Amino acid sequence: MTDLNKLGQNAAAVKSLLQTLSPEVKNKALCLAADCLVKEAEYLIAENRKDMETAEQNGMSSGLLDRLKLTKERIEAMAEGLRQIAELPDCIGEVMEAFERPNGMKIRKVRVPMGVIGIIYEARPNVTADAFGLCFKTGNAVILKGGSDALYSNLAIVRVLRESLAKAGLPEDAIQLIADTDRQTTVAFMRLKQYVDLLIPRGSARLIASVVENSTIPVIETGTGNCHVYVDKDADLDMAVNIIYNAKTQRIGVCNACESLVVHSAVREAFLPRLAAKLREKKVEMRGDERVLEILPDCVPATEEDFAMEYLDYILSLKTVDSAEEAIEHINRYNTKHSECIVTENKDTAEKFLTGIDAACVYWNVSTRFTDGFEFGFGAEIGISTQKLHARGPMGLKELTSYKYLISGNGQVRG
């Protein structure tokens, strides 16, 4: 069994050094790590293949298999994420506010690292590199707990990253991986408050709920994605078809994929057959309410559970509404506060939607697939926060920092 206290001690031992590294040293190390990942692509793919074979034997869904798989292109993308992080401005030491009190006392609010960050995640080996890059750039040590489905992939990636740190003359324990995959170890990790300053879960609703319920460490919730697209009565229908097709089918196993569609009744007759024809290209199963079935009788009848489901598959629920207000009410009832979209040419309706929807990211005539740190220009991301405290939406560098106040004076005392 992994000695979690030892991992915690290792992280605590290096965090002070990591906090003092110059931007130049960190950026050089990140670029070296990127080069090493690309150089070791064949090794990484070979180790990933072991995970893929086991997952296929265990009947893993196509969406999750897609999340798990590593290819040369995806390894190149992981490396590019590290290079982009290296190019981003270093926010550590940034003066967020500065002011002077009437007594001459000067106060600066300065951005600082969290310290040690723990991340628990499932079958997403790319998270391993992303997490390292963002935590390292912000001067944080990171302890990773990946799922059993990606064990060989994660071990291989961490090995390459640790070797790259050693080549750069930096402490390998800036990144550590918990290799044990049993639940007992995972729960114990959630309670390693003595060493870990922040815990971030990435994965299924069940995983996130377990971390929130069991952790004694402060948690940032990264939610599942029951993402909606609402097609308004004033929508450009061709645009709507293209957005939905992209949001649903471009990659099904991701949290920003469209899972639910809401359609204004005024356009259902003109729009639904056109959409169905396009979605049939990818064999998407459509599950609709009674008014959808009137137009598309070959649809599967939708249940209440369908409207709240994150499928991660070629399945889409469809709900008919008679107003934008009804669409907003439906979405706020069933969504996971991740990403929601309205397609409309009516600015007033769009503004009503943008204001009324409770979600981290709300789009107007844009695919939900853009909820991503890379697409937002943050470099790689640590996750999509669906909560409201400290961080919300794609979490980049600044979301992995805290701040402290630096106060200077010339002998002031309080009376």
ZAVEX-634117 format. One record per residue (C-alpha): residue number from 1; chain; x, z, y. Coordinates in pm, 1 decimal. Layout:
BEGIN
ATOM   seq   mol         px         pz         py
ATOM   NUM     A          X          Z          Y
...
***
This chain:
BEGIN
ATOM   seq   mol         px         pz         py
ATOM     1     A        0.0        0.0        0.0
ATOM     2     A      123.9      -84.3      348.4
ATOM     3     A      264.3      211.8      542.9
ATOM     4     A       52.7      174.2      855.6
ATOM     5     A      227.7      457.6     1034.3
ATOM     6     A      558.4      275.9      984.9
ATOM     7     A      411.9      -41.9     1134.8
ATOM     8     A      280.0      160.2     1425.9
ATOM     9     A      617.8      325.1     1479.5
ATOM    10     A      789.9      -14.0     1467.9
ATOM    11     A      554.5     -150.8     1732.5
ATOM    12     A      593.6      156.7     1950.9
ATOM    13     A      971.5      126.6     1925.5
ATOM    14     A      980.0     -228.6     2063.7
ATOM    15     A      699.2     -224.5     2319.8
ATOM    16     A      914.3      -76.6     2595.9
ATOM    17     A     1167.9     -356.9     2555.7
ATOM    18     A      897.1     -623.1     2545.3
ATOM    19     A      754.5     -492.8     2873.5
ATOM    20     A     1089.0     -544.7     3049.2
ATOM    21     A     1164.7     -900.5     2932.0
ATOM    22     A     1194.5    -1155.2     3210.0
ATOM    23     A      957.6    -1452.8     3222.3
ATOM    24     A     1252.7    -1683.0     3147.3
ATOM    25     A     1345.1    -1495.3     2827.8
ATOM    26     A      984.6    -1486.9     2706.7
ATOM    27     A      924.2    -1854.5     2778.6
ATOM    28     A     1243.9    -1962.3     2604.4
ATOM    29     A     1147.5    -1756.7     2298.0
ATOM    30     A      798.4    -1906.8     2289.3
ATOM    31     A      935.6    -2261.9     2301.0
ATOM    32     A     1180.6    -2179.0     2022.7
ATOM    33     A      893.6    -2037.5     1814.5
ATOM    34     A      695.4    -2358.2     1872.0
ATOM    35     A      990.1    -2570.5     1756.7
ATOM    36     A     1032.7    -2355.6     1445.9
ATOM    37     A      665.4    -2393.6     1349.8
ATOM    38     A      691.3    -2772.9     1368.8
ATOM    39     A     1021.6    -2773.7     1180.6
ATOM    40     A      869.8    -2563.0      900.4
ATOM    41     A      543.9    -2762.4      880.6
ATOM    42     A      593.4    -2867.6      518.1
ATOM    43     A      658.4    -2507.6      414.6
ATOM    44     A      352.1    -2385.6      604.6
ATOM    45     A      128.8    -2653.8      453.5
ATOM    46     A      255.8    -2574.9      103.6
ATOM    47     A      173.4    -2204.8      146.4
ATOM    48     A     -162.5    -2292.0      301.1
ATOM    49     A     -239.4    -2508.5        0.0
ATOM    50     A     -231.2    -2194.7     -218.8
ATOM    51     A     -502.4    -2040.7       -2.2
ATOM    52     A     -705.0    -2363.1       -0.9
ATOM    53     A     -698.3    -2392.5     -380.6
ATOM    54     A     -815.4    -2033.2     -423.3
ATOM    55     A    -1087.3    -2077.0     -160.0
ATOM    56     A    -1218.1    -2394.5     -326.1
ATOM    57     A    -1226.8    -2220.3     -663.7
ATOM    58     A    -1424.1    -1936.0     -505.8
ATOM    59     A    -1679.7    -2179.2     -361.5
ATOM    60     A    -1597.5    -2134.5        7.7
ATOM    61     A    -1826.4    -2337.5      235.0
ATOM    62     A    -1704.9    -2660.5      392.0
ATOM    63     A    -1712.9    -2504.7      739.7
ATOM    64     A    -1489.0    -2214.7      639.9
ATOM    65     A    -1258.1    -2443.5      442.1
ATOM    66     A    -1213.2    -2645.2      760.2
ATOM    67     A    -1117.9    -2327.8      947.7
ATOM    68     A     -865.2    -2236.6      680.1
ATOM    69     A     -689.7    -2569.9      642.1
ATOM    70     A     -350.7    -2641.4      799.9
ATOM    71     A     -231.3    -2996.0      864.7
ATOM    72     A       67.7    -3133.5     1053.1
ATOM    73     A     -163.0    -3207.4     1343.1
ATOM    74     A     -296.6    -2850.3     1349.7
ATOM    75     A       53.7    -2706.3     1327.5
ATOM    76     A      152.0    -2932.6     1617.7
ATOM    77     A     -149.7    -2796.7     1805.6
ATOM    78     A      -42.2    -2437.8     1730.3
ATOM    79     A      304.0    -2518.7     1864.5
ATOM    80     A      159.5    -2689.4     2171.1
ATOM    81     A      -46.1    -2376.2     2235.7
ATOM    82     A      274.9    -2170.1     2245.2
ATOM    83     A      439.4    -2422.1     2478.8
ATOM    84     A      138.7    -2413.3     2710.5
ATOM    85     A      154.9    -2033.9     2718.5
ATOM    86     A      522.2    -2061.0     2811.7
ATOM    87     A      430.0    -2286.8     3104.3
ATOM    88     A      164.8    -2051.3     3240.4
ATOM    89     A      248.4    -1814.4     3527.1
ATOM    90     A      362.6    -1473.5     3404.0
ATOM    91     A      103.1    -1221.8     3518.8
ATOM    92     A      298.0     -906.3     3428.4
ATOM    93     A      399.1     -724.7     3745.6
ATOM    94     A      143.2     -915.0     3952.3
ATOM    95     A       25.7     -713.1     4251.6
ATOM    96     A     -353.4     -724.5     4222.7
ATOM    97     A     -417.2     -521.8     4538.1
ATOM    98     A     -203.2     -350.9     4802.2
ATOM    99     A     -320.5     -123.2     5078.6
ATOM   100     A     -209.5      165.5     5296.6
ATOM   101     A     -394.8      492.0     5353.3
ATOM   102     A     -430.8      650.4     5700.5
ATOM   103     A     -161.0      906.0     5611.7
ATOM   104     A       94.6      627.0     5551.7
ATOM   105     A       76.4      641.1     5172.2
ATOM   106     A      117.8      288.2     5027.2
ATOM   107     A      -68.0      195.0     4709.6
ATOM   108     A      -14.6     -108.7     4488.5
ATOM   109     A     -233.7     -201.6     4190.3
ATOM   110     A       -0.8     -379.1     3945.0
ATOM   111     A      -78.9     -566.6     3621.8
ATOM   112     A       91.3     -419.6     3311.6
ATOM   113     A       82.1     -481.4     2933.0
ATOM   114     A     -166.9     -299.7     2711.6
ATOM   115     A      118.7     -187.1     2485.4
ATOM   116     A       31.0     -246.1     2118.7
ATOM   117     A     -258.9     -474.4     2028.0
ATOM   118     A     -418.5     -490.3     1683.4
ATOM   119     A     -609.6     -797.4     1568.6
ATOM   120     A     -832.2     -818.0     1259.8
ATOM   121     A     -939.4    -1168.5     1167.8
ATOM   122     A    -1057.2    -1385.8      880.5
ATOM   123     A     -976.9    -1736.4      751.0
ATOM   124     A     -818.5    -1874.6     1069.3
ATOM   125     A     -438.0    -1902.0     1023.3
ATOM   126     A     -398.0    -2061.9     1367.4
ATOM   127     A     -503.2    -1724.9     1513.5
ATOM   128     A     -173.0    -1584.2     1387.9
ATOM   129     A       34.0    -1804.8     1619.1
ATOM   130     A     -213.5    -1783.5     1907.7
ATOM   131     A     -217.3    -1403.7     1892.9
ATOM   132     A      160.3    -1382.5     1886.3
ATOM   133     A      200.4    -1617.1     2182.6
ATOM   134     A      -48.4    -1444.1     2409.5
ATOM   135     A       62.2    -1093.1     2318.4
ATOM   136     A      432.3    -1174.9     2351.9
ATOM   137     A      385.5    -1344.4     2690.5
ATOM   138     A      205.2    -1035.1     2819.5
ATOM   139     A      470.4     -794.4     2688.8
ATOM   140     A      254.1     -656.1     2406.3
ATOM   141     A      357.1     -588.1     2048.7
ATOM   142     A       96.3     -710.8     1800.6
ATOM   143     A       -7.4     -592.6     1454.7
ATOM   144     A     -215.8     -847.9     1263.5
ATOM   145     A     -459.0     -790.9      976.7
ATOM   146     A     -568.4    -1126.1      839.2
ATOM   147     A     -821.5    -1186.6      565.0
ATOM   148     A     -734.9    -1232.9      199.6
ATOM   149     A     -848.8    -1597.5      216.5
ATOM   150     A     -551.6    -1686.2      438.9
ATOM   151     A     -291.4    -1442.9      303.5
ATOM   152     A      -21.4    -1695.5      205.7
ATOM   153     A      -73.5    -1895.8      525.2
ATOM   154     A      -45.2    -1587.7      746.3
ATOM   155     A      260.3    -1453.9      564.6
ATOM   156     A      432.7    -1789.6      609.7
ATOM   157     A      349.3    -1820.8      980.2
ATOM   158     A      458.9    -1464.2     1054.2
ATOM   159     A      782.7    -1520.7      864.1
ATOM   160     A      862.0    -1827.6     1076.6
ATOM   161     A      772.5    -1646.7     1400.8
ATOM   162     A      982.3    -1340.4     1313.6
ATOM   163     A     1277.2    -1563.2     1225.1
ATOM   164     A     1242.0    -1740.8     1558.9
ATOM   165     A     1252.6    -1405.8     1741.1
ATOM   166     A     1568.0    -1310.4     1553.7
ATOM   167     A     1727.6    -1641.7     1654.9
ATOM   168     A     1640.8    -1561.1     2016.4
ATOM   169     A     1803.8    -1217.9     1986.7
ATOM   170     A     1469.3    -1040.1     2026.4
ATOM   171     A     1300.1     -775.7     1808.5
ATOM   172     A     1115.7     -922.5     1510.5
ATOM   173     A      869.4     -632.8     1519.4
ATOM   174     A      705.5     -786.7     1824.1
ATOM   175     A      479.6     -930.6     1551.1
ATOM   176     A      389.7     -757.8     1223.9
ATOM   177     A      137.9     -844.9      953.0
ATOM   178     A      -50.6     -609.3      724.6
ATOM   179     A      -30.8     -779.9      385.8
ATOM   180     A     -275.0     -550.3      203.2
ATOM   181     A     -623.0     -700.1      189.5
ATOM   182     A     -830.3     -406.6       61.9
ATOM   183     A    -1102.9     -249.9      276.1
ATOM   184     A     -941.0       95.7      266.9
ATOM   185     A     -632.7      -34.1      446.9
ATOM   186     A     -845.2     -221.7      699.8
ATOM   187     A    -1047.1       88.7      787.2
ATOM   188     A     -728.1      295.7      814.6
ATOM   189     A     -589.1       36.1     1055.8
ATOM   190     A     -902.0       68.6     1269.2
ATOM   191     A     -812.1      437.6     1314.6
ATOM   192     A     -444.4      396.0     1403.8
ATOM   193     A     -517.0      516.7     1755.6
ATOM   194     A     -186.4      701.9     1780.8
ATOM   195     A       -4.8      368.1     1804.0
ATOM   196     A     -256.5       89.5     1879.9
ATOM   197     A     -395.7       61.6     2233.0
ATOM   198     A     -654.7     -213.0     2180.5
ATOM   199     A     -823.4     -366.3     1875.1
ATOM   200     A     -972.0     -716.3     1869.3
ATOM   201     A    -1180.0     -843.1     1573.8
ATOM   202     A    -1225.9    -1216.5     1515.5
ATOM   203     A    -1456.5    -1344.2     1243.8
ATOM   204     A    -1801.2    -1297.8     1097.8
ATOM   205     A    -2076.8    -1082.1     1240.9
ATOM   206     A    -2023.7     -842.1      951.8
ATOM   207     A    -1652.1     -803.8     1026.7
ATOM   208     A    -1711.7     -746.6     1397.2
ATOM   209     A    -1986.7     -491.5     1328.9
ATOM   210     A    -1760.6     -307.2     1084.9
ATOM   211     A    -1480.8     -283.1     1341.6
ATOM   212     A    -1715.8     -166.6     1616.9
ATOM   213     A    -1865.2       98.8     1388.5
ATOM   214     A    -1543.2      227.4     1229.3
ATOM   215     A    -1273.3      196.3     1493.6
ATOM   216     A    -1143.0      492.1     1691.1
ATOM   217     A     -935.7      243.2     1896.0
ATOM   218     A    -1099.1       74.3     2198.7
ATOM   219     A    -1248.0     -258.6     2079.6
ATOM   220     A    -1311.8     -590.3     2251.7
ATOM   221     A    -1602.3     -754.0     2071.0
ATOM   222     A    -1559.0    -1123.2     1997.1
ATOM   223     A    -1902.1    -1238.0     1896.1
ATOM   224     A    -2043.6    -1492.1     1659.1
ATOM   225     A    -2184.3    -1810.0     1810.3
ATOM   226     A    -2551.8    -1897.2     1783.3
ATOM   227     A    -2507.7    -2149.5     2064.5
ATOM   228     A    -2806.5    -2338.8     2207.7
ATOM   229     A    -2857.8    -2666.8     2387.8
ATOM   230     A    -3178.9    -2691.4     2592.6
ATOM   231     A    -3305.1    -3044.4     2663.5
ATOM   232     A    -3514.3    -3018.3     2977.8
ATOM   233     A    -3802.6    -3245.8     3077.8
ATOM   234     A    -3574.2    -3398.3     3342.5
ATOM   235     A    -3283.4    -3461.2     3105.2
ATOM   236     A    -3091.5    -3784.3     3069.7
ATOM   237     A    -3184.1    -3836.4     2703.8
ATOM   238     A    -2881.0    -4048.5     2618.0
ATOM   239     A    -2657.5    -3778.3     2759.7
ATOM   240     A    -2848.2    -3514.6     2565.2
ATOM   241     A    -2799.0    -3701.0     2235.1
ATOM   242     A    -2425.2    -3733.8     2299.7
ATOM   243     A    -2382.6    -3368.2     2397.4
ATOM   244     A    -2575.9    -3238.1     2097.1
ATOM   245     A    -2398.9    -3473.2     1856.2
ATOM   246     A    -2062.5    -3351.8     1984.9
ATOM   247     A    -2156.8    -2984.4     2000.2
ATOM   248     A    -2305.4    -2987.5     1649.7
ATOM   249     A    -2082.6    -3222.5     1451.1
ATOM   250     A    -1739.6    -3251.3     1615.8
ATOM   251     A    -1631.8    -2941.2     1421.2
ATOM   252     A    -1893.1    -2734.7     1240.8
ATOM   253     A    -1694.5    -2424.3     1142.4
ATOM   254     A    -1630.3    -2290.4     1492.0
ATOM   255     A    -1811.1    -2033.4     1703.9
ATOM   256     A    -1876.6    -2272.1     1995.4
ATOM   257     A    -2060.2    -2530.6     1784.6
ATOM   258     A    -2428.4    -2585.0     1864.1
ATOM   259     A    -2651.7    -2416.7     1606.3
ATOM   260     A    -2987.3    -2421.5     1786.8
ATOM   261     A    -3170.6    -2681.2     1991.4
ATOM   262     A    -3452.6    -2615.5     2239.4
ATOM   263     A    -3656.7    -2917.0     2355.6
ATOM   264     A    -3913.2    -2943.0     2635.4
ATOM   265     A    -4244.4    -3065.9     2497.3
ATOM   266     A    -4266.9    -3338.2     2762.8
ATOM   267     A    -3973.5    -3528.8     2609.7
ATOM   268     A    -4007.6    -3449.2     2240.5
ATOM   269     A    -4174.2    -3778.5     2146.0
ATOM   270     A    -3916.0    -3989.2     2326.3
ATOM   271     A    -3616.5    -3773.3     2238.9
ATOM   272     A    -3648.5    -3634.4     1886.5
ATOM   273     A    -3651.2    -3964.8     1691.7
ATOM   274     A    -3348.0    -4082.6     1889.3
ATOM   275     A    -3162.7    -3757.0     1818.5
ATOM   276     A    -3257.1    -3755.0     1450.4
ATOM   277     A    -3122.5    -4106.6     1404.1
ATOM   278     A    -2787.6    -4000.9     1551.0
ATOM   279     A    -2763.2    -3676.8     1352.8
ATOM   280     A    -2839.7    -3859.7     1028.9
ATOM   281     A    -2498.7    -4026.8     1068.1
ATOM   282     A    -2351.0    -3686.8      977.1
ATOM   283     A    -2637.7    -3590.0      742.7
ATOM   284     A    -2737.1    -3294.8      960.9
ATOM   285     A    -3033.0    -3101.5      821.4
ATOM   286     A    -3288.8    -3034.9     1095.9
ATOM   287     A    -3516.1    -2729.6     1075.2
ATOM   288     A    -3799.9    -2751.5     1324.6
ATOM   289     A    -4111.8    -2571.3     1443.6
ATOM   290     A    -4462.2    -2716.5     1399.9
ATOM   291     A    -4443.5    -2943.3     1704.0
ATOM   292     A    -4108.9    -3083.2     1591.6
ATOM   293     A    -4257.6    -3152.9     1247.1
ATOM   294     A    -4534.5    -3355.7     1410.7
ATOM   295     A    -4268.8    -3597.8     1537.8
ATOM   296     A    -4018.9    -3562.3     1251.8
ATOM   297     A    -4224.3    -3494.4      938.4
ATOM   298     A    -3913.9    -3510.9      717.5
ATOM   299     A    -3767.2    -3200.7      891.0
ATOM   300     A    -3746.5    -2869.2      709.4
ATOM   301     A    -3991.4    -2610.9      850.8
ATOM   302     A    -3798.6    -2353.4     1053.8
ATOM   303     A    -3833.3    -1981.1      985.4
ATOM   304     A    -3780.5    -1693.5     1228.9
ATOM   305     A    -3437.3    -1638.1     1072.2
ATOM   306     A    -3334.9    -1995.9     1151.1
ATOM   307     A    -3362.0    -1938.1     1524.1
ATOM   308     A    -3106.5    -1654.5     1503.4
ATOM   309     A    -2869.9    -1816.7     1252.8
ATOM   310     A    -2506.0    -1915.5     1298.0
ATOM   311     A    -2495.1    -2179.7     1023.2
ATOM   312     A    -2133.8    -2303.2     1044.2
ATOM   313     A    -2271.9    -2602.8      856.7
ATOM   314     A    -2448.6    -2934.9      913.2
ATOM   315     A    -2777.4    -2758.0      992.3
ATOM   316     A    -2960.8    -2733.8     1325.7
ATOM   317     A    -3270.1    -2535.1     1422.7
ATOM   318     A    -3518.3    -2689.1     1671.5
ATOM   319     A    -3766.4    -2508.7     1895.9
ATOM   320     A    -4022.7    -2669.8     2128.2
ATOM   321     A    -4103.9    -2509.1     2465.4
ATOM   322     A    -4328.9    -2595.6     2759.5
ATOM   323     A    -4104.0    -2480.3     3044.4
ATOM   324     A    -3750.8    -2388.7     3139.6
ATOM   325     A    -3863.9    -2027.1     3170.9
ATOM   326     A    -3980.4    -2031.3     2809.3
ATOM   327     A    -3648.6    -2186.6     2704.0
ATOM   328     A    -3454.3    -1912.7     2882.0
ATOM   329     A    -3669.2    -1644.0     2721.1
ATOM   330     A    -3622.7    -1794.9     2373.2
ATOM   331     A    -3246.8    -1832.7     2410.9
ATOM   332     A    -3194.5    -1481.2     2546.0
ATOM   333     A    -3396.8    -1346.2     2255.4
ATOM   334     A    -3199.9    -1518.5     1979.8
ATOM   335     A    -2855.4    -1591.2     2120.9
ATOM   336     A    -2529.8    -1404.7     2057.8
ATOM   337     A    -2422.6    -1415.1     2424.7
ATOM   338     A    -2157.9    -1677.1     2351.5
ATOM   339     A    -2223.0    -2027.3     2494.7
ATOM   340     A    -2546.3    -2194.8     2605.9
ATOM   341     A    -2615.1    -2536.4     2761.7
ATOM   342     A    -2889.0    -2706.2     2961.5
ATOM   343     A    -2915.8    -3083.9     2987.9
ATOM   344     A    -3109.2    -3180.4     3300.4
ATOM   345     A    -3087.5    -3388.4     3616.5
ATOM   346     A    -3287.1    -3126.1     3807.4
ATOM   347     A    -3048.4    -2906.3     4009.2
ATOM   348     A    -3305.1    -2632.3     4073.1
ATOM   349     A    -3385.7    -2604.4     3701.4
ATOM   350     A    -3016.5    -2600.7     3618.6
ATOM   351     A    -2946.7    -2320.0     3864.7
ATOM   352     A    -3238.0    -2121.4     3722.0
ATOM   353     A    -3089.5    -2163.3     3372.3
ATOM   354     A    -2732.8    -2081.4     3479.5
ATOM   355     A    -2854.2    -1764.8     3648.1
ATOM   356     A    -3108.9    -1656.8     3388.6
ATOM   357     A    -2912.0    -1698.4     3066.3
ATOM   358     A    -2723.4    -1391.9     2942.8
ATOM   359     A    -2407.5    -1536.9     2787.0
ATOM   360     A    -2033.3    -1547.0     2843.7
ATOM   361     A    -2035.8    -1922.5     2913.4
ATOM   362     A    -2332.6    -2122.4     3044.1
ATOM   363     A    -2305.6    -2501.9     3073.5
ATOM   364     A    -2490.8    -2768.6     3269.2
ATOM   365     A    -2460.2    -3115.8     3111.7
ATOM   366     A    -2146.4    -3018.2     2915.7
ATOM   367     A    -2092.6    -2961.5     2542.8
ATOM   368     A    -2057.9    -2599.8     2429.8
ATOM   369     A    -1744.3    -2704.5     2240.7
ATOM   370     A    -1545.2    -2647.1     2560.2
ATOM   371     A    -1564.8    -2267.9     2528.7
ATOM   372     A    -1201.4    -2241.3     2436.2
ATOM   373     A     -892.4    -2097.9     2602.6
ATOM   374     A     -702.6    -2423.9     2558.5
ATOM   375     A     -981.7    -2626.0     2721.6
ATOM   376     A    -1010.9    -2374.0     3006.6
ATOM   377     A     -638.7    -2410.9     3076.9
ATOM   378     A     -547.6    -2063.4     2950.9
ATOM   379     A     -320.1    -2193.6     2672.8
ATOM   380     A     -414.3    -2050.0     2335.2
ATOM   381     A     -681.6    -1780.7     2329.3
ATOM   382     A     -709.5    -1448.2     2154.4
ATOM   383     A    -1084.8    -1488.4     2108.8
ATOM   384     A    -1416.6    -1532.1     2289.1
ATOM   385     A    -1542.1    -1200.2     2419.7
ATOM   386     A    -1920.7    -1168.5     2422.2
ATOM   387     A    -1927.6     -820.8     2569.0
ATOM   388     A    -1930.8     -730.8     2937.6
ATOM   389     A    -1660.5     -465.5     2980.5
ATOM   390     A    -1301.4     -562.8     3074.3
ATOM   391     A    -1309.9     -918.2     2934.9
ATOM   392     A    -1576.1    -1185.8     2882.5
ATOM   393     A    -1553.5    -1543.1     2754.4
ATOM   394     A    -1224.5    -1705.0     2644.4
ATOM   395     A     -956.5    -1437.5     2655.2
ATOM   396     A     -622.0    -1553.4     2787.0
ATOM   397     A     -322.3    -1369.4     2929.4
ATOM   398     A     -486.6    -1153.1     3194.3
ATOM   399     A     -743.7    -1022.7     2946.8
ATOM   400     A     -457.6     -869.7     2743.2
ATOM   401     A     -334.0     -659.4     3032.3
ATOM   402     A     -425.7     -338.5     3207.4
ATOM   403     A     -303.5     -213.7     3542.4
ATOM   404     A     -151.5       89.7     3700.8
ATOM   405     A     -126.6      218.5     4057.4
ATOM   406     A      214.6      252.7     4217.9
ATOM   407     A      214.2      490.8     4512.6
ATOM   408     A      494.7      537.4     4762.2
ATOM   409     A      531.6      747.2     5072.9
ATOM   410     A      767.2      955.1     5284.6
ATOM   411     A      689.8     1310.1     5186.3
ATOM   412     A      310.2     1325.0     5211.7
ATOM   413     A      144.7     1636.3     5064.1
ATOM   414     A     -225.9     1706.6     5027.3
ATOM   415     A     -377.3     1971.3     5246.8
***
